[in-house]
Amino acid sequence: MAAPCRIRVPGVGDVEVGVSIRLALRRRDGDATLAVTVPPMLMQLVEFPQSAGLATVWLDRRDEPGGAIAFALRCEARLADGWALYDAALQFDAPAAGWRLVLPSGWGRELDPIPDALDWTGNYPGWSACSQLMVLQSSSGGLSVSARDAELELKFFRASRHGDRVRLQVVRVPEWRGGAWRVDGPCEILLAPHAGGWDAAAADYRRRQEQIRPALATPRPMHPLLAVDPVWLTQNCFCYPPDEVEDTVALAAEWACPVIVHFYNWQNGGFDTRYPNWVGVRERAVGQFRALAAAGIPAIPYINGRVWDTTTDSYAAVGRPTTVLNVAGKREVETYATSNYIELAVTCPAQRAHHAKVREVATHLAEAGFGLPGVYVDQLGAAFGLRCYADRHGHPPGGAASWPAGQREMVAGVREDFARVIGCEPILAIENASEVLVDQVDAFLYFCGRPDESLGRPVPLWHAIYGDMASSFADNFNFSKEGALSDGRPAAGMMARLARQAVFGSQLGWLSPRLLTGDYAAAGALVCRARAARLPLLPLIRGRGFCADLLDSTAERTGVFLSAWRDVDRTVALAVNPSCDPVAFAWPDGQRARLDPCAAASRRLT
């Protein structure tokens, strides 16, 4: 059913790409689905099997400068009772041989070769699709599939292998409006060639986003507390062994470098419970906040921006109507081990009653007198955007555009409230990257993404697109699986993640002080040395000059973790050795060098 489309890729030649449209229906009272695939005609009438209904589909195609092709898909479906139009996908089939695939999961994932059994789905917005870009890359050029969408609507990005072909899909979410299921709005899907590495595709993508989001062209200045490249420590974090605030103060004094504390478990209640209510600060946390403030250490407290505890009176009184409803009309709930698996209702971001509760908590923290410079709102960029079929939420059932718009409104309100109280711009942080919020957030915590780690090596696709927009910090240190110590020193997996933070341009740390001292002193040394080595690179790292062809994010090729950045007249590389043994290696320009254990170095390449 696919129609062939030829596109010329620099260094590769003409590539034949099959283009088709796939529509999927779902029963509203169960899991039954129907799907049809049709060729990309200008306009066509589609009849679904089982007398499920009819759809009219339009596909506009336009050639763009540089050999790109833009597709605009619209659809109107009138279906039999009980059916919903669930997906409307534009799909591209290309030869799999000779390509590696870069996906927007977390920092980014590079699959080389493309696995025979590949079947990946990324949810946008969410950690598995932090941007709307997938790249097929050869040694000299590549081909990307991306979205240019001013409303940043909910989507799914899919990649799969079918014999000798690879299929890339961009799936849009239909909405119920005017008695029909509709897909429209200012969204275009681009099939675009590029010369060079996937960093060139990232740069092209960013330029296209700036065309529809002018705020991206002039990023907000970096917050002064983040501009000094601080090391992030945690306090009371559920991921790590218990620590004392005295440990944090002592380590910050010893290092004599800027430190920021990401502060968990301060609220007067169990973690991941009673959200989004203000329940006050527990007595122990009051002393910890004051000790950090007295030591001049900024603390960023945790609040949750996604869920409502269904066991609270506020949920019964106010929260229940804000809950996301799925296609069957059932409420969406999540359960976490950190809250003893109580039911937490996912709130629809379009609901201002939820905004008000989250803003209330942020305001109380700003007014608490602890000198807090900002707040961290959890699960906005990490947890997936969901279709919401509630008919009284002020958005069409399906809610394609309402999710990102609602998140942006809530985040803007939190920033405004905090700034009003403290009298200056606050630090606003969220979990994981979010293209939807990139112009409103100062720092992104990278914690999610482990389910996709087996797909391929990590690459900083996100940083190549938005490295100039906001700081990032953290990693998914999962000691229950990788362990923390090996032979009386930090485990290799832990050290590799710290090295990867450094070469990706992410701010270092997000560990308990107890995992950076004592038996873990090598990890603390690596953090300090990597930070010192890259301080001269900060103007480059905070730009968009990342060099994909010089990246070694696993140390398999060069023996060290290596990355490089380029501006108009220079290229500077950073090498990090996370092992406890010396390493001999070669810089990208061939110069031989040696790195001591747990050391880092940077130099301008010839």
Solvent accessible surface area in square Angstrom, and as a share of the most:
residue,aa,sasa,rsa
1,M,144,0.64
2,A,51,0.40
3,A,33,0.26
4,P,96,0.60
5,C,6,0.04
6,R,156,0.57
7,I,6,0.03
8,R,167,0.61
9,V,1,0.01
10,P,52,0.33
11,G,71,0.68
12,V,66,0.38
13,G,29,0.28
14,D,72,0.37
15,V,11,0.06
16,E,71,0.32
17,V,1,0.01
18,G,7,0.07
19,V,3,0.02
20,S,1,0.01
21,I,0,0.00
22,R,74,0.27
23,L,0,0.00
24,A,12,0.09
25,L,0,0.00
26,R,62,0.22
27,R,66,0.24
28,R,77,0.28
29,D,109,0.57
30,G,32,0.31
31,D,116,0.60
32,A,56,0.44
33,T,88,0.51
34,L,21,0.10
35,A,45,0.35
36,V,27,0.16
37,T,48,0.28
38,V,16,0.09
39,P,40,0.25
40,P,33,0.20
41,M,97,0.43
42,L,127,0.63
43,M,113,0.50
44,Q,22,0.10
45,L,125,0.62
46,V,8,0.04
47,E,133,0.60
48,F,3,0.01
49,P,63,0.39
50,Q,138,0.61
51,S,101,0.65
52,A,0,0.00
53,G,16,0.16
54,L,81,0.40
55,A,1,0.01
56,T,33,0.19
57,V,0,0.00
58,W,60,0.21
59,L,8,0.04
60,D,64,0.33
61,R,132,0.48
62,R,117,0.43
63,D,106,0.55
64,E,31,0.14
65,P,129,0.81
66,G,73,0.70
67,G,43,0.41
68,A,2,0.02
69,I,7,0.04
70,A,2,0.02
71,F,5,0.02
72,A,26,0.20
73,L,4,0.02
74,R,99,0.36
75,C,3,0.02
76,E,45,0.20
77,A,0,0.00
78,R,126,0.46
79,L,33,0.16
80,A,43,0.34
81,D,139,0.72
82,G,29,0.28
83,W,26,0.09
84,A,0,0.00
85,L,0,0.00
86,Y,44,0.17
87,D,9,0.04
88,A,0,0.00
89,A,2,0.01
90,L,1,0.01
91,Q,5,0.02
92,F,5,0.02
93,D,14,0.08
94,A,3,0.02
95,P,49,0.31
96,A,6,0.04
97,A,85,0.66
98,G,72,0.69
99,W,19,0.07
100,R,62,0.23
101,L,0,0.00
102,V,0,0.00
103,L,0,0.00
104,P,2,0.02
105,S,2,0.01
106,G,7,0.06
107,W,15,0.05
108,G,1,0.01
109,R,17,0.06
110,E,15,0.07
111,L,0,0.00
112,D,75,0.39
113,P,109,0.68
114,I,5,0.03
115,P,48,0.30
116,D,115,0.60
117,A,94,0.73
118,L,7,0.04
119,D,123,0.64
120,W,9,0.03
121,T,66,0.38
122,G,0,0.00
123,N,13,0.07
124,Y,1,0.00
125,P,4,0.02
126,G,2,0.02
127,W,32,0.11
128,S,3,0.02
129,A,0,0.00
130,C,4,0.02
131,S,2,0.01
132,Q,0,0.00
133,L,1,0.00
134,M,0,0.00
135,V,0,0.00
136,L,3,0.01
137,Q,1,0.01
138,S,14,0.09
139,S,114,0.74
140,S,49,0.32
141,G,0,0.00
142,G,0,0.00
143,L,3,0.01
144,S,4,0.03
145,V,3,0.01
146,S,1,0.01
147,A,0,0.00
148,R,19,0.07
149,D,1,0.00
150,A,50,0.39
151,E,80,0.36
152,L,6,0.03
153,E,10,0.05
154,L,4,0.02
155,K,1,0.00
156,F,29,0.12
157,F,0,0.00
158,R,59,0.22
159,A,0,0.00
160,S,16,0.11
161,R,55,0.20
162,H,86,0.38
163,G,62,0.60
164,D,104,0.54
165,R,72,0.26
166,V,0,0.00
167,R,65,0.24
168,L,3,0.02
169,Q,18,0.08
170,V,1,0.01
171,V,0,0.00
172,R,4,0.02
173,V,5,0.03
174,P,0,0.00
175,E,17,0.08
176,W,99,0.35
177,R,76,0.28
178,G,67,0.65
179,G,39,0.37
180,A,0,0.00
181,W,4,0.01
182,R,53,0.19
183,V,4,0.02
184,D,50,0.26
185,G,40,0.39
186,P,76,0.48
187,C,4,0.02
188,E,33,0.15
189,I,3,0.01
190,L,0,0.00
191,L,1,0.01
192,A,2,0.02
193,P,14,0.09
194,H,9,0.04
195,A,62,0.48
196,G,35,0.34
197,G,18,0.17
198,W,5,0.02
199,D,29,0.15
200,A,30,0.24
201,A,3,0.02
202,A,0,0.00
203,A,28,0.22
204,D,31,0.16
205,Y,0,0.00
206,R,0,0.00
207,R,129,0.47
208,R,31,0.11
209,Q,1,0.00
210,E,36,0.16
211,Q,123,0.55
212,I,50,0.25
213,R,21,0.08
214,P,100,0.63
215,A,55,0.43
216,L,0,0.00
217,A,53,0.41
218,T,110,0.64
219,P,46,0.29
220,R,82,0.30
221,P,116,0.73
222,M,53,0.24
223,H,21,0.09
224,P,99,0.62
225,L,62,0.31
226,L,0,0.00
227,A,39,0.30
228,V,71,0.41
229,D,3,0.01
230,P,1,0.01
231,V,0,0.00
232,W,0,0.00
233,L,0,0.00
234,T,0,0.00
235,Q,0,0.00
236,N,23,0.12
237,C,7,0.04
238,F,94,0.39
239,C,37,0.22
240,Y,17,0.06
241,P,70,0.44
242,P,112,0.70
243,D,4,0.02
244,E,73,0.33
245,V,11,0.06
246,E,113,0.51
247,D,45,0.24
248,T,0,0.00
249,V,45,0.26
250,A,62,0.48
251,L,4,0.02
252,A,15,0.12
253,A,79,0.61
254,E,130,0.58
255,W,37,0.13
256,A,91,0.70
257,C,24,0.15
258,P,49,0.31
259,V,10,0.05
260,I,2,0.01
261,V,0,0.00
262,H,1,0.00
263,F,0,0.00
264,Y,7,0.03
265,N,26,0.13
266,W,5,0.02
267,Q,10,0.05
268,N,81,0.42
269,G,17,0.16
270,G,41,0.39
271,F,19,0.08
272,D,9,0.05
273,T,27,0.16
274,R,102,0.37
275,Y,12,0.04
276,P,4,0.03
277,N,31,0.16
278,W,69,0.24
279,V,31,0.18
280,G,17,0.17
281,V,30,0.17
282,R,79,0.29
283,E,156,0.70
284,R,124,0.45
285,A,1,0.00
286,V,33,0.19
287,G,41,0.40
288,Q,8,0.04
289,F,2,0.01
290,R,153,0.56
291,A,36,0.28
292,L,1,0.00
293,A,49,0.38
294,A,94,0.73
295,A,47,0.36
296,G,62,0.60
297,I,14,0.07
298,P,24,0.15
299,A,5,0.03
300,I,1,0.00
301,P,0,0.00
302,Y,5,0.02
303,I,6,0.03
304,N,5,0.03
305,G,5,0.05
306,R,11,0.04
307,V,0,0.00
308,W,0,0.00
309,D,1,0.01
310,T,27,0.16
311,T,98,0.57
312,T,18,0.10
313,D,126,0.65
314,S,21,0.14
315,Y,1,0.00
316,A,73,0.56
317,A,83,0.64
318,V,67,0.39
319,G,0,0.00
320,R,132,0.48
321,P,93,0.59
322,T,5,0.03
323,T,3,0.02
324,V,0,0.00
325,L,55,0.27
326,N,44,0.22
327,V,7,0.04
328,A,44,0.34
329,G,43,0.42
330,K,136,0.58
331,R,85,0.31
332,E,49,0.22
333,V,50,0.29
334,E,46,0.20
335,T,67,0.39
336,Y,44,0.17
337,A,67,0.52
338,T,52,0.30
339,S,3,0.02
340,N,132,0.68
341,Y,142,0.54
342,I,45,0.23
343,E,73,0.33
344,L,0,0.00
345,A,0,0.00
346,V,1,0.00
347,T,4,0.02
348,C,1,0.01
349,P,11,0.07
350,A,30,0.23
351,Q,25,0.11
352,R,168,0.61
353,A,41,0.32
354,H,2,0.01
355,H,7,0.03
356,A,60,0.46
357,K,45,0.19
358,V,1,0.01
359,R,77,0.28
360,E,69,0.31
361,V,10,0.05
362,A,0,0.00
363,T,24,0.14
364,H,65,0.29
365,L,1,0.01
366,A,14,0.11
367,E,99,0.45
368,A,39,0.30
369,G,69,0.67
370,F,17,0.07
371,G,67,0.65
372,L,9,0.05
373,P,18,0.11
374,G,0,0.00
375,V,1,0.01
376,Y,2,0.01
377,V,1,0.01
378,D,14,0.07
379,Q,25,0.11
380,L,4,0.02
381,G,0,0.00
382,A,3,0.02
383,A,21,0.16
384,F,65,0.27
385,G,2,0.02
386,L,41,0.20
387,R,29,0.10
388,C,2,0.01
389,Y,12,0.05
390,A,4,0.03
391,D,112,0.58
392,R,217,0.79
393,H,16,0.07
394,G,86,0.83
395,H,17,0.07
396,P,39,0.25
397,P,20,0.12
398,G,0,0.00
399,G,2,0.01
400,A,4,0.03
401,A,29,0.22
402,S,17,0.11
403,W,7,0.02
404,P,2,0.01
405,A,60,0.46
406,G,4,0.04
407,Q,5,0.02
408,R,66,0.24
409,E,71,0.32
410,M,4,0.02
411,V,2,0.01
412,A,44,0.34
413,G,4,0.04
414,V,1,0.01
415,R,30,0.11
416,E,112,0.50
417,D,11,0.06
418,F,1,0.00
419,A,23,0.18
420,R,152,0.56
421,V,46,0.27
422,I,52,0.26
423,G,67,0.64
424,C,78,0.46
425,E,94,0.42
426,P,1,0.01
427,I,0,0.00
428,L,1,0.00
429,A,1,0.00
430,I,0,0.00
431,E,15,0.07
432,N,0,0.00
433,A,0,0.00
434,S,3,0.02
435,E,1,0.00
436,V,0,0.00
437,L,0,0.00
438,V,2,0.01
439,D,25,0.13
440,Q,28,0.13
441,V,0,0.00
442,D,10,0.05
443,A,0,0.00
444,F,1,0.00
445,L,2,0.01
446,Y,6,0.02
447,F,47,0.20
448,C,35,0.21
449,G,7,0.07
450,R,40,0.15
451,P,102,0.64
452,D,16,0.08
453,E,46,0.21
454,S,109,0.70
455,L,44,0.22
456,G,21,0.20
457,R,84,0.31
458,P,11,0.07
459,V,1,0.00
460,P,0,0.00
461,L,2,0.01
462,W,9,0.03
463,H,21,0.10
464,A,4,0.03
465,I,0,0.00
466,Y,2,0.01
467,G,10,0.10
468,D,29,0.15
469,M,15,0.07
470,A,15,0.11
471,S,9,0.06
472,S,5,0.03
473,F,0,0.00
474,A,0,0.00
475,D,4,0.02
476,N,17,0.09
477,F,6,0.02
478,N,36,0.18
479,F,37,0.15
480,S,107,0.69
481,K,151,0.64
482,E,67,0.30
483,G,27,0.26
484,A,19,0.15
485,L,76,0.38
486,S,55,0.36
487,D,137,0.71
488,G,55,0.53
489,R,103,0.37
490,P,6,0.04
491,A,7,0.05
492,A,84,0.65
493,G,27,0.26
494,M,1,0.00
495,M,4,0.02
496,A,30,0.24
497,R,14,0.05
498,L,1,0.00
499,A,0,0.00
500,R,24,0.09
501,Q,0,0.00
502,A,0,0.00
503,V,0,0.00
504,F,1,0.01
505,G,14,0.13
506,S,0,0.00
507,Q,7,0.03
508,L,3,0.01
509,G,0,0.00
510,W,3,0.01
511,L,0,0.00
512,S,0,0.00
513,P,2,0.01
514,R,107,0.39
515,L,5,0.03
516,L,4,0.02
517,T,50,0.29
518,G,66,0.63
519,D,88,0.46
520,Y,30,0.12
521,A,55,0.43
522,A,25,0.20
523,A,0,0.00
524,G,3,0.03
525,A,29,0.23
526,L,1,0.00
527,V,1,0.00
528,C,39,0.23
529,R,115,0.42
530,A,1,0.01
531,R,28,0.10
532,A,61,0.47
533,A,14,0.11
534,R,1,0.00
535,L,67,0.34
536,P,91,0.57
537,L,3,0.01
538,L,21,0.10
539,P,98,0.62
540,L,12,0.06
541,I,14,0.07
542,R,58,0.21
543,G,24,0.23
544,R,95,0.35
545,G,20,0.19
546,F,10,0.04
547,C,0,0.00
548,A,11,0.09
549,D,100,0.52
550,L,34,0.17
551,L,16,0.08
552,D,7,0.04
553,S,4,0.02
554,T,45,0.26
555,A,23,0.18
556,E,141,0.63
557,R,146,0.53
558,T,30,0.17
559,G,35,0.33
560,V,0,0.00
561,F,15,0.06
562,L,0,0.00
563,S,0,0.00
564,A,0,0.00
565,W,8,0.03
566,R,110,0.40
567,D,54,0.28
568,V,154,0.89
569,D,99,0.51
570,R,78,0.28
571,T,22,0.13
572,V,11,0.06
573,A,0,0.00
574,L,0,0.00
575,A,0,0.00
576,V,0,0.00
577,N,1,0.00
578,P,16,0.10
579,S,44,0.29
580,C,35,0.21
581,D,78,0.41
582,P,68,0.43
583,V,30,0.17
584,A,70,0.54
585,F,3,0.01
586,A,29,0.22
587,W,11,0.04
588,P,50,0.31
589,D,52,0.27
590,G,47,0.46
591,Q,93,0.41
592,R,161,0.59
593,A,32,0.25
594,R,150,0.55
595,L,11,0.05
596,D,75,0.39
597,P,46,0.29
598,C,7,0.04
599,A,13,0.10
600,A,18,0.14
601,A,35,0.27
602,S,34,0.22
603,R,47,0.17
604,R,140,0.51
605,L,23,0.11
606,T,144,0.84
